[in-house]
């Protein structure tokens, strides 16, 4: 591609959306720079992702407490509460 052809294309489309840097190697021809920006929402999501990476998936203290209660025989489940939650879950999925 000839430089003259590039100049004609540049005149047709214009260079409104591009930023020119200073001349390169003293040749007088400008180079174009790419620019990337992130929204504040994207930055916030990255901070949240990093915070969640440090949090364990399982609450070990809760699990260990329930295991100890089961082994001691002191862990009781109300049959009515279990039935209510089971029916609620069924209704939620069937809607």
N, C-alpha and C positions, 0 to 999 in steps of 0.2 A: 504494500500500500504506500502510495506516495504521500509525502507531507502535505502537498497542496490539496490533495483529495480530502485529507483529514480536516483541513481548515474549512473546506466547503461544507462538509458534513457538520462540523461544529457550528458554522453560521446558520445552517438550516435548523438544527435542533436547539441551538443556544447552549449556553453553559451556566444557566441560572442556578441549578441545583448542585453544582460541583464547587469545591474549594480548590484554588490553585495555590501551590507552594512556590517558593522562590525558584529561580532557575537552577537547573541541575548541571553541574560541571561547567558552568560558564557558557553553555551552548545557547542559552536564551529560551529554550523550550521548557514549558512548565510541566510538572508532573502532577498527578491527581492523587489525593489521599482518601482512603476509605476511613469512615468514622463509625464507631459503634457506641450506642448509648443504651443504658438499661433504665427502665422506669423504676420509680420508687417502689412500686408493687413487686416488681421482680427482685429488687434488692431485699425487700422484707421477706419474700418467700425463701430466698437463699439463707437469710439469718435463721428463719424458722426451721428450715431443713437441717442446718448445722446443729441447732439446739436439739432437735429430735434425734439426731444421730447419736447423741451422748446419753439418751434416756433408754434404759432397758425395756424390752417388750413385755416382760413379766415382772410383776411386783413380788419379789421373792419373800418379803416379810409376810404378805397376805397368804401366799401359798404355803409357807412353812407353818403359819398359825393354823390353817385349815387341816393340814396333814397331822399336826400334833393333836388337834381336837378329835380327828377321826381315830387315831391310834389310842387315845384315852377313852374313847366311847362317849365323849361329851358333845359331839357334833350332831345336832338334830335338825331335820328338815321338816317343815310343816307340810303335810300332804295337801292341805287346802291352798297354801301359797304356791306350791309347785303346780297344782292343777290350774290355778288362775293364770300363772305365767305361761303355761303350756297353751291354754286356750287363747290368750292374748297374742302369742306368737303365731298361732295358726290363723287367727283372724287377720293379722297384719299381712301375712303372706298371701292370703286368698283375695285380698282386695285389689 
